[in-house]
């Protein structure tokens, strides 16, 4: 870093261009299934875990179980 004269101190970062993308945590699954939540709510109210499942033909698969500690407000 010294050879390239890169500063050794912290560098301020301008995140205004990506700030809107950081407001929500997004999970995307196959078949256009999407799960989106604010990061604070996600950390406090959502549990995500991988579980073992079986396809209709009996082959093992990995599935995702999402638990939201709240009721459905609207559909």
N, CA, C, O and CB atoms as a CASP TS submission, in Angstrom:
PFRMAT TS
TARGET T0000
AUTHOR 0000-0000-0000
METHOD Language model
MODEL 1
PARENT N/A
ATOM      1  N   UNK     1       0.819  -1.180   0.000  1.00  0.00           N
ATOM      2  CA  UNK     1       0.000   0.000   0.000  1.00  0.00           C
ATOM      3  C   UNK     1       0.872   1.256   0.000  1.00  0.00           C
ATOM      4  O   UNK     1       0.525   2.264  -0.616  1.00  0.00           O
ATOM      5  CB  UNK     1      -0.936  -0.009   1.199  1.00  0.00           C
ATOM      6  N   UNK     2       1.986   1.184   0.687  1.00  0.00           N
ATOM      7  CA  UNK     2       2.885   2.343   0.716  1.00  0.00           C
ATOM      8  C   UNK     2       3.465   2.618  -0.663  1.00  0.00           C
ATOM      9  O   UNK     2       3.610   3.774  -1.062  1.00  0.00           O
ATOM     10  CB  UNK     2       4.016   2.120   1.725  1.00  0.00           C
ATOM     11  N   UNK     3       3.799   1.548  -1.393  1.00  0.00           N
ATOM     12  CA  UNK     3       4.367   1.725  -2.726  1.00  0.00           C
ATOM     13  C   UNK     3       3.394   2.430  -3.673  1.00  0.00           C
ATOM     14  O   UNK     3       3.813   3.207  -4.531  1.00  0.00           O
ATOM     15  CB  UNK     3       4.766   0.375  -3.305  1.00  0.00           C
ATOM     16  N   UNK     4       2.110   2.163  -3.518  1.00  0.00           N
ATOM     17  CA  UNK     4       1.093   2.770  -4.381  1.00  0.00           C
ATOM     18  C   UNK     4       0.569   4.087  -3.803  1.00  0.00           C
ATOM     19  O   UNK     4      -0.350   4.693  -4.355  1.00  0.00           O
ATOM     20  CB  UNK     4      -0.068   1.796  -4.589  1.00  0.00           C
ATOM     21  N   UNK     5       1.171   4.528  -2.670  1.00  0.00           N
ATOM     22  CA  UNK     5       0.783   5.764  -1.991  1.00  0.00           C
ATOM     23  C   UNK     5      -0.696   5.770  -1.600  1.00  0.00           C
ATOM     24  O   UNK     5      -1.379   6.790  -1.694  1.00  0.00           O
ATOM     25  CB  UNK     5       1.083   6.959  -2.878  1.00  0.00           C
ATOM     26  N   UNK     6      -1.164   4.612  -1.164  1.00  0.00           N
ATOM     27  CA  UNK     6      -2.539   4.473  -0.688  1.00  0.00           C
ATOM     28  C   UNK     6      -2.566   4.908   0.765  1.00  0.00           C
ATOM     29  O   UNK     6      -1.682   4.515   1.527  1.00  0.00           O
ATOM     30  CB  UNK     6      -3.066   3.002  -0.852  1.00  0.00           C
ATOM     31  N   UNK     7      -3.548   5.710   1.185  1.00  0.00           N
ATOM     32  CA  UNK     7      -3.562   6.186   2.574  1.00  0.00           C
ATOM     33  C   UNK     7      -3.692   5.032   3.570  1.00  0.00           C
ATOM     34  O   UNK     7      -4.425   4.072   3.331  1.00  0.00           O
ATOM     35  CB  UNK     7      -4.710   7.176   2.779  1.00  0.00           C
ATOM     36  N   UNK     8      -2.978   5.138   4.677  1.00  0.00           N
ATOM     37  CA  UNK     8      -3.001   4.098   5.699  1.00  0.00           C
ATOM     38  C   UNK     8      -4.126   4.318   6.702  1.00  0.00           C
ATOM     39  O   UNK     8      -4.422   3.433   7.505  1.00  0.00           O
ATOM     40  CB  UNK     8      -1.669   4.046   6.422  1.00  0.00           C
ATOM     41  N   UNK     9      -4.750   5.483   6.663  1.00  0.00           N
ATOM     42  CA  UNK     9      -5.856   5.772   7.587  1.00  0.00           C
ATOM     43  C   UNK     9      -7.186   5.353   6.951  1.00  0.00           C
ATOM     44  O   UNK     9      -7.239   4.947   5.790  1.00  0.00           O
ATOM     45  CB  UNK     9      -5.884   7.287   7.962  1.00  0.00           C
ATOM     46  N   UNK    10      -8.248   5.461   7.737  1.00  0.00           N
ATOM     47  CA  UNK    10      -9.581   5.098   7.252  1.00  0.00           C
ATOM     48  C   UNK    10      -9.990   5.994   6.086  1.00  0.00           C
ATOM     49  O   UNK    10      -9.643   7.174   6.034  1.00  0.00           O
ATOM     50  CB  UNK    10     -10.618   5.199   8.388  1.00  0.00           C
ATOM     51  N   UNK    11     -10.723   5.414   5.167  1.00  0.00           N
ATOM     52  CA  UNK    11     -11.175   6.136   3.977  1.00  0.00           C
ATOM     53  C   UNK    11     -12.682   6.341   4.096  1.00  0.00           C
ATOM     54  O   UNK    11     -13.418   5.366   4.246  1.00  0.00           O
ATOM     55  CB  UNK    11     -10.810   5.360   2.656  1.00  0.00           C
ATOM     56  N   UNK    12     -13.160   7.588   4.033  1.00  0.00           N
ATOM     57  CA  UNK    12     -14.618   7.798   4.081  1.00  0.00           C
ATOM     58  C   UNK    12     -15.277   7.212   2.832  1.00  0.00           C
ATOM     59  O   UNK    12     -14.742   7.312   1.728  1.00  0.00           O
ATOM     60  CB  UNK    12     -14.954   9.314   4.204  1.00  0.00           C
ATOM     61  N   UNK    13     -16.440   6.603   3.025  1.00  0.00           N
ATOM     62  CA  UNK    13     -17.147   5.965   1.919  1.00  0.00           C
ATOM     63  C   UNK    13     -18.484   6.665   1.695  1.00  0.00           C
ATOM     64  O   UNK    13     -19.221   6.931   2.645  1.00  0.00           O
ATOM     65  CB  UNK    13     -17.359   4.454   2.197  1.00  0.00           C
ATOM     66  N   UNK    14     -18.784   6.954   0.466  1.00  0.00           N
ATOM     67  CA  UNK    14     -20.061   7.546   0.098  1.00  0.00           C
ATOM     68  C   UNK    14     -20.974   6.426  -0.380  1.00  0.00           C
ATOM     69  O   UNK    14     -20.767   5.867  -1.457  1.00  0.00           O
ATOM     70  CB  UNK    14     -19.887   8.648  -1.002  1.00  0.00           C
ATOM     71  N   UNK    15     -21.995   6.095   0.428  1.00  0.00           N
ATOM     72  CA  UNK    15     -22.890   4.991   0.088  1.00  0.00           C
ATOM     73  C   UNK    15     -24.249   5.494  -0.411  1.00  0.00           C
ATOM     74  O   UNK    15     -25.209   4.723  -0.451  1.00  0.00           O
ATOM     75  CB  UNK    15     -23.085   4.084   1.301  1.00  0.00           C
ATOM     76  N   UNK    16     -24.344   6.747  -0.785  1.00  0.00           N
ATOM     77  CA  UNK    16     -25.637   7.281  -1.213  1.00  0.00           C
ATOM     78  C   UNK    16     -26.202   6.538  -2.414  1.00  0.00           C
ATOM     79  O   UNK    16     -27.421   6.409  -2.528  1.00  0.00           O
ATOM     80  CB  UNK    16     -25.506   8.752  -1.543  1.00  0.00           C
ATOM     81  N   UNK    17     -25.362   6.047  -3.308  1.00  0.00           N
ATOM     82  CA  UNK    17     -25.843   5.330  -4.493  1.00  0.00           C
ATOM     83  C   UNK    17     -26.448   3.967  -4.144  1.00  0.00           C
ATOM     84  O   UNK    17     -27.320   3.490  -4.871  1.00  0.00           O
ATOM     85  CB  UNK    17     -24.702   5.144  -5.486  1.00  0.00           C
ATOM     86  N   UNK    18     -26.021   3.339  -3.075  1.00  0.00           N
ATOM     87  CA  UNK    18     -26.516   2.003  -2.717  1.00  0.00           C
ATOM     88  C   UNK    18     -27.351   2.012  -1.448  1.00  0.00           C
ATOM     89  O   UNK    18     -27.776   0.954  -0.984  1.00  0.00           O
ATOM     90  CB  UNK    18     -25.357   1.047  -2.546  1.00  0.00           C
ATOM     91  N   UNK    19     -27.592   3.171  -0.885  1.00  0.00           N
ATOM     92  CA  UNK    19     -28.297   3.251   0.395  1.00  0.00           C
ATOM     93  C   UNK    19     -29.690   2.632   0.329  1.00  0.00           C
ATOM     94  O   UNK    19     -30.109   1.966   1.276  1.00  0.00           O
ATOM     95  CB  UNK    19     -28.403   4.697   0.839  1.00  0.00           C
ATOM     96  N   UNK    20     -30.411   2.837  -0.762  1.00  0.00           N
ATOM     97  CA  UNK    20     -31.756   2.270  -0.878  1.00  0.00           C
ATOM     98  C   UNK    20     -31.707   0.746  -0.905  1.00  0.00           C
ATOM     99  O   UNK    20     -32.632   0.094  -0.421  1.00  0.00           O
ATOM    100  CB  UNK    20     -32.454   2.797  -2.140  1.00  0.00           C
ATOM    101  N   UNK    21     -30.654   0.171  -1.457  1.00  0.00           N
ATOM    102  CA  UNK    21     -30.527  -1.282  -1.498  1.00  0.00           C
ATOM    103  C   UNK    21     -30.182  -1.855  -0.132  1.00  0.00           C
ATOM    104  O   UNK    21     -30.449  -3.028   0.128  1.00  0.00           O
ATOM    105  CB  UNK    21     -29.471  -1.688  -2.510  1.00  0.00           C
ATOM    106  N   UNK    22     -29.592  -1.045   0.748  1.00  0.00           N
ATOM    107  CA  UNK    22     -29.208  -1.527   2.066  1.00  0.00           C
ATOM    108  C   UNK    22     -30.356  -1.450   3.068  1.00  0.00           C
ATOM    109  O   UNK    22     -30.232  -1.958   4.183  1.00  0.00           O
ATOM    110  CB  UNK    22     -28.028  -0.736   2.577  1.00  0.00           C
ATOM    111  N   UNK    23     -31.464  -0.828   2.694  1.00  0.00           N
ATOM    112  CA  UNK    23     -32.589  -0.672   3.615  1.00  0.00           C
ATOM    113  C   UNK    23     -33.348  -1.969   3.835  1.00  0.00           C
ATOM    114  O   UNK    23     -34.032  -2.119   4.848  1.00  0.00           O
ATOM    115  CB  UNK    23     -33.534   0.381   3.100  1.00  0.00           C
ATOM    116  N   UNK    24     -33.241  -2.905   2.908  1.00  0.00           N
ATOM    117  CA  UNK    24     -33.969  -4.164   3.008  1.00  0.00           C
ATOM    118  C   UNK    24     -33.029  -5.343   2.842  1.00  0.00           C
ATOM    119  O   UNK    24     -32.098  -5.310   2.037  1.00  0.00           O
ATOM    120  CB  UNK    24     -35.081  -4.225   1.966  1.00  0.00           C
ATOM    121  N   UNK    25     -33.287  -6.375   3.610  1.00  0.00           N
ATOM    122  CA  UNK    25     -32.572  -7.634   3.418  1.00  0.00           C
ATOM    123  C   UNK    25     -33.450  -8.504   2.541  1.00  0.00           C
ATOM    124  O   UNK    25     -34.636  -8.672   2.822  1.00  0.00           O
ATOM    125  CB  UNK    25     -32.238  -8.343   4.789  1.00  0.00           C
ATOM    126  N   UNK    26     -32.885  -9.056   1.487  1.00  0.00           N
ATOM    127  CA  UNK    26     -33.666  -9.815   0.516  1.00  0.00           C
ATOM    128  C   UNK    26     -33.147 -11.237   0.394  1.00  0.00           C
ATOM    129  O   UNK    26     -31.941 -11.484   0.398  1.00  0.00           O
ATOM    130  CB  UNK    26     -33.641  -9.129  -0.845  1.00  0.00           C
ATOM    131  N   UNK    27     -34.090 -12.165   0.284  1.00  0.00           N
ATOM    132  CA  UNK    27     -33.766 -13.562   0.001  1.00  0.00           C
ATOM    133  C   UNK    27     -34.576 -13.938  -1.228  1.00  0.00           C
ATOM    134  O   UNK    27     -35.778 -13.680  -1.284  1.00  0.00           O
ATOM    135  CB  UNK    27     -34.083 -14.517   1.235  1.00  0.00           C
ATOM    136  N   UNK    28     -33.928 -14.543  -2.208  1.00  0.00           N
ATOM    137  CA  UNK    28     -34.612 -14.937  -3.435  1.00  0.00           C
ATOM    138  C   UNK    28     -34.461 -16.445  -3.613  1.00  0.00           C
ATOM    139  O   UNK    28     -33.359 -16.989  -3.547  1.00  0.00           O
ATOM    140  CB  UNK    28     -34.045 -14.166  -4.671  1.00  0.00           C
ATOM    141  N   UNK    29     -35.585 -17.100  -3.840  1.00  0.00           N
ATOM    142  CA  UNK    29     -35.624 -18.541  -4.039  1.00  0.00           C
ATOM    143  C   UNK    29     -36.017 -18.824  -5.481  1.00  0.00           C
ATOM    144  O   UNK    29     -36.309 -17.899  -6.239  1.00  0.00           O
ATOM    145  CB  UNK    29     -36.612 -19.220  -3.048  1.00  0.00           C
ATOM    146  N   UNK    30     -36.025 -20.090  -5.861  1.00  0.00           N
ATOM    147  CA  UNK    30     -36.452 -20.445  -7.217  1.00  0.00           C
ATOM    148  C   UNK    30     -37.940 -20.146  -7.389  1.00  0.00           C
ATOM    149  O   UNK    30     -38.655 -19.911  -6.415  1.00  0.00           O
ATOM    150  CB  UNK    30     -36.161 -21.940  -7.514  1.00  0.00           C
ATOM    151  N   UNK    31     -38.385 -20.160  -8.619  1.00  0.00           N
ATOM    152  CA  UNK    31     -39.789 -19.906  -8.959  1.00  0.00           C
ATOM    153  C   UNK    31     -40.273 -18.531  -8.514  1.00  0.00           C
ATOM    154  O   UNK    31     -41.447 -18.352  -8.191  1.00  0.00           O
ATOM    155  CB  UNK    31     -40.662 -20.964  -8.339  1.00  0.00           C
ATOM    156  N   UNK    32     -39.350 -17.551  -8.501  1.00  0.00           N
ATOM    157  CA  UNK    32     -39.669 -16.150  -8.202  1.00  0.00           C
ATOM    158  C   UNK    32     -40.204 -15.917  -6.789  1.00  0.00           C
ATOM    159  O   UNK    32     -40.917 -14.941  -6.558  1.00  0.00           O
ATOM    160  CB  UNK    32     -40.675 -15.649  -9.190  1.00  0.00           C
ATOM    161  N   UNK    33     -39.878 -16.779  -5.859  1.00  0.00           N
ATOM    162  CA  UNK    33     -40.268 -16.572  -4.465  1.00  0.00           C
ATOM    163  C   UNK    33     -39.257 -15.636  -3.829  1.00  0.00           C
ATOM    164  O   UNK    33     -38.050 -15.871  -3.891  1.00  0.00           O
ATOM    165  CB  UNK    33     -40.353 -17.927  -3.683  1.00  0.00           C
ATOM    166  N   UNK    34     -39.768 -14.556  -3.209  1.00  0.00           N
ATOM    167  CA  UNK    34     -38.900 -13.556  -2.593  1.00  0.00           C
ATOM    168  C   UNK    34     -39.354 -13.277  -1.171  1.00  0.00           C
ATOM    169  O   UNK    34     -40.551 -13.266  -0.885  1.00  0.00           O
ATOM    170  CB  UNK    34     -38.890 -12.257  -3.419  1.00  0.00           C
ATOM    171  N   UNK    35     -38.418 -13.055  -0.299  1.00  0.00           N
ATOM    172  CA  UNK    35     -38.684 -12.705   1.090  1.00  0.00           C
ATOM    173  C   UNK    35     -37.864 -11.455   1.388  1.00  0.00           C
ATOM    174  O   UNK    35     -36.644 -11.459   1.224  1.00  0.00           O
ATOM    175  CB  UNK    35     -38.327 -13.891   2.080  1.00  0.00           C
ATOM    176  N   UNK    36     -38.527 -10.387   1.824  1.00  0.00           N
ATOM    177  CA  UNK    36     -37.865  -9.111   2.032  1.00  0.00           C
ATOM    178  C   UNK    36     -38.278  -8.536   3.373  1.00  0.00           C
ATOM    179  O   UNK    36     -39.451  -8.593   3.744  1.00  0.00           O
ATOM    180  CB  UNK    36     -38.193  -8.128   0.896  1.00  0.00           C
ATOM    181  N   UNK    37     -37.309  -7.979   4.107  1.00  0.00           N
ATOM    182  CA  UNK    37     -37.601  -7.364   5.395  1.00  0.00           C
ATOM    183  C   UNK    37     -36.514  -6.352   5.735  1.00  0.00           C
ATOM    184  O   UNK    37     -35.378  -6.486   5.281  1.00  0.00           O
ATOM    185  CB  UNK    37     -37.716  -8.435   6.505  1.00  0.00           C
ATOM    186  N   UNK    38     -36.858  -5.331   6.537  1.00  0.00           N
ATOM    187  CA  UNK    38     -35.815  -4.431   7.016  1.00  0.00           C
ATOM    188  C   UNK    38     -34.812  -5.223   7.858  1.00  0.00           C
ATOM    189  O   UNK    38     -35.205  -6.147   8.569  1.00  0.00           O
ATOM    190  CB  UNK    38     -36.428  -3.259   7.840  1.00  0.00           C
ATOM    191  N   UNK    39     -33.533  -4.879   7.790  1.00  0.00           N
ATOM    192  CA  UNK    39     -32.516  -5.657   8.517  1.00  0.00           C
ATOM    193  C   UNK    39     -32.791  -5.771  10.011  1.00  0.00           C
ATOM    194  O   UNK    39     -32.552  -6.827  10.598  1.00  0.00           O
ATOM    195  CB  UNK    39     -31.162  -5.035   8.316  1.00  0.00           C
ATOM    196  N   UNK    40     -33.290  -4.706  10.639  1.00  0.00           N
ATOM    197  CA  UNK    40     -33.548  -4.761  12.085  1.00  0.00           C
ATOM    198  C   UNK    40     -34.647  -5.771  12.401  1.00  0.00           C
ATOM    199  O   UNK    40     -34.508  -6.572  13.325  1.00  0.00           O
ATOM    200  CB  UNK    40     -33.942  -3.367  12.617  1.00  0.00           C
ATOM    201  N   UNK    41     -35.736  -5.736  11.638  1.00  0.00           N
ATOM    202  CA  UNK    41     -36.827  -6.680  11.848  1.00  0.00           C
ATOM    203  C   UNK    41     -36.371  -8.100  11.539  1.00  0.00           C
ATOM    204  O   UNK    41     -36.747  -9.044  12.236  1.00  0.00           O
ATOM    205  CB  UNK    41     -38.036  -6.309  10.979  1.00  0.00           C
ATOM    206  N   UNK    42     -35.570  -8.248  10.505  1.00  0.00           N
ATOM    207  CA  UNK    42     -35.059  -9.561  10.130  1.00  0.00           C
ATOM    208  C   UNK    42     -34.269 -10.168  11.289  1.00  0.00           C
ATOM    209  O   UNK    42     -34.460 -11.334  11.635  1.00  0.00           O
ATOM    210  CB  UNK    42     -34.177  -9.461   8.866  1.00  0.00           C
ATOM    211  N   UNK    43     -33.386  -9.374  11.882  1.00  0.00           N
ATOM    212  CA  UNK    43     -32.562  -9.881  12.985  1.00  0.00           C
ATOM    213  C   UNK    43     -33.391 -10.205  14.215  1.00  0.00           C
ATOM    214  O   UNK    43     -33.085 -11.161  14.928  1.00  0.00           O
ATOM    215  CB  UNK    43     -31.492  -8.870  13.346  1.00  0.00           C
ATOM    216  N   UNK    44     -34.438  -9.423  14.478  1.00  0.00           N
ATOM    217  CA  UNK    44     -35.228  -9.589  15.703  1.00  0.00           C
ATOM    218  C   UNK    44     -36.357 -10.605  15.582  1.00  0.00           C
ATOM    219  O   UNK    44     -36.703 -11.264  16.563  1.00  0.00           O
ATOM    220  CB  UNK    44     -35.804  -8.274  16.105  1.00  0.00           C
ATOM    221  N   UNK    45     -36.935 -10.739  14.387  1.00  0.00           N
ATOM    222  CA  UNK    45     -38.180 -11.491  14.282  1.00  0.00           C
ATOM    223  C   UNK    45     -38.157 -12.678  13.329  1.00  0.00           C
ATOM    224  O   UNK    45     -39.154 -13.394  13.224  1.00  0.00           O
ATOM    225  CB  UNK    45     -39.245 -10.583  13.865  1.00  0.00           C
ATOM    226  N   UNK    46     -37.049 -12.906  12.632  1.00  0.00           N
ATOM    227  CA  UNK    46     -37.010 -13.959  11.614  1.00  0.00           C
ATOM    228  C   UNK    46     -35.922 -14.976  11.947  1.00  0.00           C
ATOM    229  O   UNK    46     -34.799 -14.618  12.302  1.00  0.00           O
ATOM    230  CB  UNK    46     -36.769 -13.354  10.212  1.00  0.00           C
ATOM    231  N   UNK    47     -36.279 -16.236  11.825  1.00  0.00           N
ATOM    232  CA  UNK    47     -35.317 -17.327  11.973  1.00  0.00           C
ATOM    233  C   UNK    47     -35.282 -18.104  10.658  1.00  0.00           C
ATOM    234  O   UNK    47     -36.322 -18.512  10.140  1.00  0.00           O
ATOM    235  CB  UNK    47     -35.694 -18.266  13.182  1.00  0.00           C
ATOM    236  N   UNK    48     -34.088 -18.302  10.131  1.00  0.00           N
ATOM    237  CA  UNK    48     -33.916 -19.038   8.879  1.00  0.00           C
ATOM    238  C   UNK    48     -33.046 -20.250   9.173  1.00  0.00           C
ATOM    239  O   UNK    48     -31.976 -20.129   9.769  1.00  0.00           O
ATOM    240  CB  UNK    48     -33.278 -18.137   7.756  1.00  0.00           C
ATOM    241  N   UNK    49     -33.512 -21.413   8.753  1.00  0.00           N
ATOM    242  CA  UNK    49     -32.725 -22.628   8.974  1.00  0.00           C
ATOM    243  C   UNK    49     -32.867 -23.575   7.791  1.00  0.00           C
ATOM    244  O   UNK    49     -33.901 -23.607   7.126  1.00  0.00           O
ATOM    245  CB  UNK    49     -33.161 -23.329  10.273  1.00  0.00           C
ATOM    246  N   UNK    50     -31.829 -24.331   7.544  1.00  0.00           N
ATOM    247  CA  UNK    50     -31.847 -25.348   6.504  1.00  0.00           C
ATOM    248  C   UNK    50     -32.351 -26.645   7.116  1.00  0.00           C
ATOM    249  O   UNK    50     -31.898 -27.055   8.185  1.00  0.00           O
ATOM    250  CB  UNK    50     -30.438 -25.537   5.868  1.00  0.00           C
ATOM    251  N   UNK    51     -33.287 -27.285   6.434  1.00  0.00           N
ATOM    252  CA  UNK    51     -33.832 -28.557   6.917  1.00  0.00           C
ATOM    253  C   UNK    51     -33.729 -29.585   5.805  1.00  0.00           C
ATOM    254  O   UNK    51     -33.699 -29.243   4.623  1.00  0.00           O
ATOM    255  CB  UNK    51     -35.312 -28.400   7.389  1.00  0.00           C
ATOM    256  N   UNK    52     -33.675 -30.832   6.194  1.00  0.00           N
ATOM    257  CA  UNK    52     -33.638 -31.927   5.221  1.00  0.00           C
ATOM    258  C   UNK    52     -35.070 -32.271   4.826  1.00  0.00           C
ATOM    259  O   UNK    52     -35.937 -32.433   5.684  1.00  0.00           O
ATOM    260  CB  UNK    52     -32.900 -33.184   5.804  1.00  0.00           C
ATOM    261  N   UNK    53     -35.309 -32.381   3.532  1.00  0.00           N
ATOM    262  CA  UNK    53     -36.622 -32.743   3.031  1.00  0.00           C
ATOM    263  C   UNK    53     -36.492 -33.831   1.987  1.00  0.00           C
ATOM    264  O   UNK    53     -35.395 -34.310   1.701  1.00  0.00           O
ATOM    265  CB  UNK    53     -37.340 -31.525   2.453  1.00  0.00           C
ATOM    266  N   UNK    54     -37.611 -34.211   1.428  1.00  0.00           N
ATOM    267  CA  UNK    54     -37.609 -35.234   0.382  1.00  0.00           C
ATOM    268  C   UNK    54     -38.513 -34.769  -0.754  1.00  0.00           C
ATOM    269  O   UNK    54     -39.619 -34.277  -0.530  1.00  0.00           O
ATOM    270  CB  UNK    54     -38.080 -36.619   0.940  1.00  0.00           C
ATOM    271  N   UNK    55     -38.022 -34.936  -1.970  1.00  0.00           N
ATOM    272  CA  UNK    55     -38.826 -34.644  -3.157  1.00  0.00           C
ATOM    273  C   UNK    55     -39.934 -35.680  -3.274  1.00  0.00           C
ATOM    274  O   UNK    55     -39.935 -36.677  -2.552  1.00  0.00           O
ATOM    275  CB  UNK    55     -37.947 -34.628  -4.443  1.00  0.00           C
ATOM    276  N   UNK    56     -40.858 -35.450  -4.167  1.00  0.00           N
ATOM    277  CA  UNK    56     -41.968 -36.394  -4.348  1.00  0.00           C
ATOM    278  C   UNK    56     -41.495 -37.790  -4.711  1.00  0.00           C
ATOM    279  O   UNK    56     -42.151 -38.780  -4.387  1.00  0.00           O
ATOM    280  CB  UNK    56     -42.906 -35.890  -5.418  1.00  0.00           C
ATOM    281  N   UNK    57     -40.353 -37.867  -5.387  1.00  0.00           N
ATOM    282  CA  UNK    57     -39.829 -39.192  -5.753  1.00  0.00           C
ATOM    283  C   UNK    57     -38.962 -39.805  -4.657  1.00  0.00           C
ATOM    284  O   UNK    57     -38.420 -40.897  -4.829  1.00  0.00           O
ATOM    285  CB  UNK    57     -39.021 -39.094  -7.036  1.00  0.00           C
ATOM    286  N   UNK    58     -38.831 -39.106  -3.531  1.00  0.00           N
ATOM    287  CA  UNK    58     -38.100 -39.649  -2.396  1.00  0.00           C
ATOM    288  C   UNK    58     -36.644 -39.236  -2.303  1.00  0.00           C
ATOM    289  O   UNK    58     -35.982 -39.563  -1.318  1.00  0.00           O
ATOM    290  CB  UNK    58     -38.169 -41.103  -2.438  1.00  0.00           C
ATOM    291  N   UNK    59     -36.123 -38.528  -3.296  1.00  0.00           N
ATOM    292  CA  UNK    59     -34.725 -38.109  -3.231  1.00  0.00           C
ATOM    293  C   UNK    59     -34.557 -37.008  -2.181  1.00  0.00           C
ATOM    294  O   UNK    59     -35.402 -36.120  -2.060  1.00  0.00           O
ATOM    295  CB  UNK    59     -34.237 -37.618  -4.617  1.00  0.00           C
ATOM    296  N   UNK    60     -33.458 -37.077  -1.426  1.00  0.00           N
ATOM    297  CA  UNK    60     -33.233 -36.079  -0.387  1.00  0.00           C
ATOM    298  C   UNK    60     -32.967 -34.693  -0.986  1.00  0.00           C
ATOM    299  O   UNK    60     -32.340 -34.562  -2.037  1.00  0.00           O
ATOM    300  CB  UNK    60     -32.063 -36.501   0.500  1.00  0.00           C
ATOM    301  N   UNK    61     -33.456 -33.673  -0.294  1.00  0.00           N
ATOM    302  CA  UNK    61     -33.253 -32.293  -0.706  1.00  0.00           C
ATOM    303  C   UNK    61     -33.005 -31.432   0.530  1.00  0.00           C
ATOM    304  O   UNK    61     -33.349 -31.807   1.651  1.00  0.00           O
ATOM    305  CB  UNK    61     -34.472 -31.767  -1.512  1.00  0.00           C
ATOM    306  N   UNK    62     -32.403 -30.277   0.296  1.00  0.00           N
ATOM    307  CA  UNK    62     -32.279 -29.297   1.372  1.00  0.00           C
ATOM    308  C   UNK    62     -33.311 -28.211   1.140  1.00  0.00           C
ATOM    309  O   UNK    62     -33.385 -27.637   0.053  1.00  0.00           O
ATOM    310  CB  UNK    62     -30.836 -28.697   1.441  1.00  0.00           C
ATOM    311  N   UNK    63     -34.100 -27.932   2.151  1.00  0.00           N
ATOM    312  CA  UNK    63     -35.118 -26.902   2.090  1.00  0.00           C
ATOM    313  C   UNK    63     -34.764 -25.808   3.088  1.00  0.00           C
ATOM    314  O   UNK    63     -33.849 -25.955   3.899  1.00  0.00           O
ATOM    315  CB  UNK    63     -36.526 -27.487   2.378  1.00  0.00           C
ATOM    316  N   UNK    64     -35.500 -24.720   3.011  1.00  0.00           N
ATOM    317  CA  UNK    64     -35.299 -23.611   3.933  1.00  0.00           C
ATOM    318  C   UNK    64     -36.580 -23.394   4.722  1.00  0.00           C
ATOM    319  O   UNK    64     -37.656 -23.256   4.140  1.00  0.00           O
ATOM    320  CB  UNK    64     -34.886 -22.318   3.177  1.00  0.00           C
ATOM    321  N   UNK    65     -36.468 -23.364   6.044  1.00  0.00           N
ATOM    322  CA  UNK    65     -37.603 -23.064   6.912  1.00  0.00           C
ATOM    323  C   UNK    65     -37.424 -21.646   7.416  1.00  0.00           C
ATOM    324  O   UNK    65     -36.401 -21.315   8.017  1.00  0.00           O
ATOM    325  CB  UNK    65     -37.715 -24.085   8.103  1.00  0.00           C
ATOM    326  N   UNK    66     -38.423 -20.807   7.169  1.00  0.00           N
ATOM    327  CA  UNK    66     -38.401 -19.426   7.637  1.00  0.00           C
ATOM    328  C   UNK    66     -39.508 -19.277   8.664  1.00  0.00           C
ATOM    329  O   UNK    66     -40.673 -19.550   8.376  1.00  0.00           O
ATOM    330  CB  UNK    66     -38.577 -18.408   6.454  1.00  0.00           C
ATOM    331  N   UNK    67     -39.144 -18.844   9.861  1.00  0.00           N
ATOM    332  CA  UNK    67     -40.111 -18.615  10.919  1.00  0.00           C
ATOM    333  C   UNK    67     -40.155 -17.120  11.204  1.00  0.00           C
ATOM    334  O   UNK    67     -39.134 -16.501  11.505  1.00  0.00           O
ATOM    335  CB  UNK    67     -39.753 -19.428  12.203  1.00  0.00           C
ATOM    336  N   UNK    68     -41.351 -16.551  11.105  1.00  0.00           N
ATOM    337  CA  UNK    68     -41.547 -15.134  11.412  1.00  0.00           C
ATOM    338  C   UNK    68     -42.375 -15.059  12.681  1.00  0.00           C
ATOM    339  O   UNK    68     -43.491 -15.575  12.732  1.00  0.00           O
ATOM    340  CB  UNK    68     -42.245 -14.366  10.226  1.00  0.00           C
ATOM    341  N   UNK    69     -41.840 -14.428  13.688  1.00  0.00           N
ATOM    342  CA  UNK    69     -42.534 -14.328  14.968  1.00  0.00           C
ATOM    343  C   UNK    69     -43.536 -13.167  14.935  1.00  0.00           C
ATOM    344  O   UNK    69     -43.387 -12.171  15.644  1.00  0.00           O
ATOM    345  CB  UNK    69     -41.518 -14.137  16.124  1.00  0.00           C
ATOM    346  N   UNK    70     -44.559 -13.327  14.091  1.00  0.00           N
ATOM    347  CA  UNK    70     -45.611 -12.343  13.937  1.00  0.00           C
ATOM    348  C   UNK    70     -46.711 -12.985  13.093  1.00  0.00           C
ATOM    349  O   UNK    70     -46.515 -14.067  12.541  1.00  0.00           O
ATOM    350  CB  UNK    70     -45.072 -11.018  13.281  1.00  0.00           C
ATOM    351  N   UNK    71     -47.854 -12.333  12.991  1.00  0.00           N
ATOM    352  CA  UNK    71     -48.954 -12.856  12.178  1.00  0.00           C
ATOM    353  C   UNK    71     -48.951 -12.167  10.809  1.00  0.00           C
ATOM    354  O   UNK    71     -48.315 -11.126  10.646  1.00  0.00           O
ATOM    355  CB  UNK    71     -50.324 -12.646  12.896  1.00  0.00           C
ATOM    356  N   UNK    72     -49.645 -12.732   9.839  1.00  0.00           N
ATOM    357  CA  UNK    72     -49.764 -12.135   8.519  1.00  0.00           C
ATOM    358  C   UNK    72     -50.727 -10.966   8.604  1.00  0.00           C
ATOM    359  O   UNK    72     -51.880 -11.120   9.006  1.00  0.00           O
ATOM    360  CB  UNK    72     -50.240 -13.176   7.469  1.00  0.00           C
ATOM    361  N   UNK    73     -50.239  -9.798   8.221  1.00  0.00           N
ATOM    362  CA  UNK    73     -51.056  -8.593   8.285  1.00  0.00           C
ATOM    363  C   UNK    73     -51.892  -8.401   7.031  1.00  0.00           C
ATOM    364  O   UNK    73     -53.033  -7.946   7.112  1.00  0.00           O
ATOM    365  CB  UNK    73     -50.179  -7.383   8.504  1.00  0.00           C
ATOM    366  N   UNK    74     -51.338  -8.743   5.869  1.00  0.00           N
ATOM    367  CA  UNK    74     -52.037  -8.521   4.610  1.00  0.00           C
ATOM    368  C   UNK    74     -51.499  -9.490   3.563  1.00  0.00           C
ATOM    369  O   UNK    74     -50.348  -9.920   3.635  1.00  0.00           O
ATOM    370  CB  UNK    74     -51.879  -7.050   4.135  1.00  0.00           C
ATOM    371  N   UNK    75     -52.347  -9.831   2.583  1.00  0.00           N
ATOM    372  CA  UNK    75     -51.934 -10.714   1.496  1.00  0.00           C
ATOM    373  C   UNK    75     -52.341 -10.111   0.184  1.00  0.00           C
ATOM    374  O   UNK    75     -52.087 -10.695  -0.869  1.00  0.00           O
ATOM    375  CB  UNK    75     -52.537 -12.116   1.651  1.00  0.00           C
TER
END
